[in-house]
Amino acid sequence: MTYDLAFIGAGNMAEAIARGILTSGSIAPARLIAADISDARRALFEEQLKIRAVSDNLAGAADAGAIILAVKPQQMAEALRGIGRVMSEATLVISIAAGISTKFIEMNLGNAQSWRVVRTMPNTPMLVGLGAVALAPGQHASSADVAAASRFFAPAARVTEVTEDKIDAVTALSGSGPAYVFYLIEQMIAAGLELGLTPEQSELLAKQTVYGSAAMAVQSADTPQELRRKVTSPGGTTQAAIEFMETAAVGKNMRQAIGAACARSIELGKQSR
């Protein structure tokens, strides 16, 4: 094969994965190729990443040992049209599209082949090397295929394996999760402004607080509940805030919001069939 990996779609997530691979040195730019209809995205891959970029999906997929399907769910059927004819059954197919099942991909590539498909859900913090990715094998993918797919993401993310029926939950929790955190930061900044801090002060304090707290949660042996307890002095300011959140059912509403994201992921899958 001419290329180790082809990106079908060269959007932000494809860029994040490519940058992680290049930073780690695991694959040379000459062994990567990207296909996208956007002139701007092709130019970015070629000029910034030094990765060959083409406008035709078939040209991208034809000579690659593995492909990453990085198009929007609504575009998946069109992106898959015809590429099965130029691929080998040995090609590893990796999808990052929300709601699109491995069976849908297998069917649109061509049912005559036992396509090795691994469905994944990465998130945007991969752009800064701090992503989270879950992988689920399709019916013909082996543990070796999952391990091979994992290596493409590992340079910029923590990786875990799940069964495919859990991918919609992963999409809701970690795929959409960065938006929840950004929303929290927005509200913390707004609160700081209402309480008299300057925009610069509010933004610095809110961002650094979330960043530091996330680092503590990752690095500490304590559970998030225990870490919260250690900050919450009886009768203190933190307790007042937590009690207000509990009274306002913030936790319940948050869980319901993530449930809504999961339901939408399932709905997207149904629409694509």
C-alpha positions as CSV (number, residue, x, y, z in Angstrom):
1,M,0.0,0.0,0.0
2,T,1.2,3.5,-0.8
3,Y,-0.3,5.0,2.3
4,D,-0.6,3.7,5.9
5,L,-3.7,5.8,6.5
6,A,-6.3,7.8,4.5
7,F,-8.7,10.4,5.9
8,I,-12.0,10.5,4.2
9,G,-13.0,14.0,5.3
10,A,-10.4,16.5,6.5
11,G,-12.3,18.5,9.1
12,N,-11.2,19.4,12.6
13,M,-11.2,15.9,14.1
14,A,-9.2,14.5,11.2
15,E,-6.8,17.4,11.7
16,A,-6.5,16.6,15.4
17,I,-5.8,12.9,14.7
18,A,-3.3,13.7,12.0
19,R,-1.5,16.2,14.2
20,G,-1.2,13.7,17.0
21,I,0.2,11.1,14.6
22,L,2.7,13.6,13.2
23,T,3.8,14.9,16.6
24,S,4.4,11.3,17.8
25,G,6.4,10.5,14.7
26,S,4.5,7.2,14.4
27,I,3.8,7.8,10.7
28,A,5.6,10.1,8.3
29,P,3.5,12.7,6.4
30,A,4.3,11.0,3.1
31,R,2.5,7.9,4.3
32,L,-0.8,9.8,5.0
33,I,-3.4,11.1,2.6
34,A,-6.6,13.1,3.0
35,A,-9.7,13.5,0.8
36,D,-12.1,16.5,1.2
37,I,-14.2,18.6,-1.1
38,S,-13.2,21.8,0.6
39,D,-10.3,23.7,-1.0
40,A,-9.5,25.3,2.3
41,R,-9.2,22.0,4.2
42,R,-7.1,20.4,1.5
43,A,-4.8,23.5,1.6
44,L,-4.4,23.2,5.4
45,F,-3.5,19.6,5.2
46,E,-1.0,20.2,2.4
47,E,0.5,23.4,3.6
48,Q,0.6,23.0,7.4
49,L,0.7,19.3,7.8
50,K,2.6,18.4,4.6
51,I,0.0,15.6,3.9
52,R,-1.2,15.0,0.3
53,A,-4.8,16.0,-0.1
54,V,-7.2,15.2,-2.9
55,S,-10.8,16.1,-3.7
56,D,-12.0,12.5,-4.6
57,N,-12.7,10.0,-1.9
58,L,-11.9,7.1,-4.2
59,A,-8.5,8.5,-4.8
60,G,-7.9,8.8,-1.1
61,A,-9.1,5.3,-0.2
62,A,-7.6,3.3,-3.1
63,D,-4.0,2.9,-1.9
64,A,-4.4,3.0,1.9
65,G,-3.9,0.2,4.5
66,A,-6.5,1.9,6.7
67,I,-9.0,4.7,6.3
68,I,-10.6,7.0,8.9
69,L,-14.2,8.0,7.9
70,A,-14.3,11.6,9.2
71,V,-17.4,13.0,7.6
72,K,-20.6,14.2,9.1
73,P,-23.2,11.5,9.8
74,Q,-25.6,12.9,7.2
75,Q,-22.8,12.7,4.6
76,M,-21.7,9.1,5.3
77,A,-23.8,7.3,2.7
78,E,-22.5,9.6,0.0
79,A,-18.9,9.4,1.2
80,L,-19.0,5.5,1.1
81,R,-20.5,5.4,-2.3
82,G,-18.1,3.5,-4.6
83,I,-15.1,3.4,-2.3
84,G,-15.6,-0.3,-1.5
85,R,-14.7,-1.1,-5.2
86,V,-11.3,0.4,-4.9
87,M,-10.5,-1.0,-1.4
88,S,-9.1,-4.3,-0.3
89,E,-10.9,-6.6,2.2
90,A,-7.7,-6.2,4.2
91,T,-8.3,-2.4,4.5
92,L,-9.1,-1.4,8.1
93,V,-12.1,0.9,8.2
94,I,-12.4,3.3,11.2
95,S,-15.4,5.6,11.6
96,I,-15.6,8.7,13.9
97,A,-19.2,9.6,12.9
98,A,-21.8,9.9,15.5
99,G,-24.8,7.5,15.2
100,I,-23.5,5.5,12.2
101,S,-23.4,1.8,12.9
102,T,-20.7,-0.6,11.7
103,K,-23.4,-2.5,9.9
104,F,-24.4,0.6,7.9
105,I,-20.8,1.1,6.9
106,E,-20.4,-2.6,5.9
107,M,-23.6,-2.5,3.9
108,N,-22.6,0.7,2.0
109,L,-19.1,-0.6,1.3
110,G,-20.6,-3.8,-0.2
111,N,-22.1,-6.8,1.5
112,A,-20.0,-9.2,-0.5
113,Q,-17.0,-8.4,1.6
114,S,-16.3,-9.1,5.3
115,W,-15.2,-5.5,6.0
116,R,-13.2,-4.9,9.2
117,V,-14.9,-1.9,10.7
118,V,-14.0,-0.2,14.0
119,R,-16.4,2.5,15.2
120,T,-15.0,5.2,17.4
121,M,-16.0,8.4,19.2
122,P,-13.2,10.9,19.8
123,N,-13.5,14.4,21.1
124,T,-12.1,17.8,20.3
125,P,-9.5,18.0,23.1
126,M,-7.5,15.8,20.8
127,L,-6.5,19.2,19.2
128,V,-4.4,19.9,22.3
129,G,-3.3,16.3,22.9
130,L,-5.8,15.6,25.7
131,G,-8.6,13.8,24.0
132,A,-10.7,10.8,25.0
133,V,-11.7,8.1,22.6
134,A,-13.8,5.0,22.8
135,L,-13.5,2.2,20.2
136,A,-16.0,-0.6,19.3
137,P,-15.3,-3.4,16.8
138,G,-17.8,-4.4,14.2
139,Q,-18.7,-8.0,13.5
140,H,-15.6,-8.8,11.3
141,A,-13.1,-6.7,13.3
142,S,-10.6,-8.5,15.5
143,S,-8.8,-7.5,18.7
144,A,-5.8,-6.8,16.5
145,D,-7.9,-4.4,14.4
146,V,-9.0,-2.6,17.6
147,A,-5.4,-2.3,18.7
148,A,-4.3,-1.0,15.3
149,A,-7.1,1.6,15.3
150,S,-6.1,2.6,18.9
151,R,-2.6,3.4,17.7
152,F,-3.9,6.1,15.4
153,F,-5.6,7.9,18.4
154,A,-3.2,7.2,21.3
155,P,-0.7,10.0,20.5
156,A,-3.4,12.6,21.3
157,A,-5.9,10.8,23.5
158,R,-6.7,8.3,26.2
159,V,-8.3,5.3,24.6
160,T,-10.8,2.7,25.9
161,E,-12.7,-0.1,24.3
162,V,-16.5,-0.6,24.6
163,T,-19.1,-2.7,22.8
164,E,-20.9,-0.9,20.0
165,D,-24.2,-0.6,21.9
166,K,-22.4,1.8,24.3
167,I,-21.1,4.2,21.6
168,D,-24.2,6.4,21.7
169,A,-23.6,6.8,25.5
170,V,-20.0,7.6,24.8
171,T,-21.0,10.2,22.2
172,A,-23.3,11.9,24.8
173,L,-20.8,11.8,27.6
174,S,-17.3,12.5,26.1
175,G,-18.0,13.3,22.5
176,S,-20.3,16.2,23.3
177,G,-18.8,16.6,26.8
178,P,-16.3,19.4,26.0
179,A,-19.3,21.7,25.1
180,Y,-20.7,21.1,28.6
181,V,-17.5,22.1,30.2
182,F,-17.2,25.2,28.0
183,Y,-20.8,26.1,28.9
184,L,-19.8,25.8,32.6
185,I,-16.9,28.1,32.0
186,E,-19.2,30.6,30.2
187,Q,-21.5,30.7,33.2
188,M,-18.6,31.1,35.7
189,I,-17.3,34.0,33.7
190,A,-20.7,35.6,33.6
191,A,-21.1,35.2,37.4
192,G,-17.7,36.8,38.0
193,L,-18.8,39.8,35.9
194,E,-22.1,40.1,37.9
195,L,-20.1,40.0,41.1
196,G,-17.9,42.9,40.0
197,L,-14.8,41.3,38.5
198,T,-13.4,42.5,35.2
199,P,-13.8,40.4,32.1
200,E,-10.1,39.6,32.1
201,Q,-10.1,38.5,35.8
202,S,-13.3,36.4,35.4
203,E,-12.0,34.6,32.3
204,L,-8.6,33.9,33.8
205,L,-10.0,32.6,37.1
206,A,-12.8,30.5,35.5
207,K,-10.5,28.9,32.9
208,Q,-7.7,28.1,35.3
209,T,-10.1,26.8,38.0
210,V,-11.6,24.3,35.6
211,Y,-8.2,23.4,34.1
212,G,-6.7,22.8,37.6
213,S,-9.7,20.9,38.9
214,A,-9.7,18.6,35.9
215,A,-6.0,17.9,36.4
216,M,-6.7,17.1,40.1
217,A,-9.5,14.8,39.2
218,V,-7.3,12.9,36.7
219,Q,-4.2,12.8,38.9
220,S,-5.7,12.1,42.3
221,A,-6.5,8.7,43.7
222,D,-9.6,10.3,45.3
223,T,-13.0,10.1,43.6
224,P,-14.6,13.3,42.4
225,Q,-17.1,13.0,45.2
226,E,-14.2,12.9,47.8
227,L,-12.4,15.8,46.1
228,R,-15.6,17.8,46.3
229,R,-16.1,16.9,49.9
230,K,-12.6,18.2,50.8
231,V,-13.4,21.6,49.2
232,T,-16.8,21.8,50.9
233,S,-16.3,23.1,54.5
234,P,-19.4,22.7,56.7
235,G,-21.3,26.0,56.8
236,G,-18.9,27.6,54.3
237,T,-19.3,29.3,50.9
238,T,-18.9,26.1,48.9
239,Q,-21.6,24.4,50.9
240,A,-23.9,27.3,50.1
241,A,-23.3,26.9,46.4
242,I,-23.7,23.1,46.4
243,E,-26.9,23.2,48.4
244,F,-28.3,25.7,46.0
245,M,-27.4,23.4,43.0
246,E,-29.0,20.5,44.7
247,T,-32.2,22.4,45.4
248,A,-32.2,23.6,41.8
249,A,-31.7,19.9,40.6
250,V,-28.6,20.9,38.6
251,G,-27.2,17.4,38.8
252,K,-30.4,15.8,37.6
253,N,-30.8,18.3,34.8
254,M,-27.2,17.6,33.7
255,R,-27.8,13.9,33.6
256,Q,-31.0,14.5,31.6
257,A,-29.1,16.8,29.2
258,I,-26.6,14.0,28.5
259,G,-29.5,11.6,28.0
260,A,-30.9,14.0,25.4
261,A,-27.5,13.9,23.6
262,C,-27.6,10.1,23.6
263,A,-31.1,10.1,22.2
264,R,-30.0,12.4,19.4
265,S,-27.1,10.1,18.6
266,I,-29.5,7.2,18.3
267,E,-31.8,9.3,16.1
268,L,-29.0,10.2,13.8
269,G,-28.2,6.6,13.3
270,K,-31.9,5.8,12.4
271,Q,-32.0,8.7,9.9
272,S,-28.9,7.4,8.1
273,R,-30.4,4.0,7.4
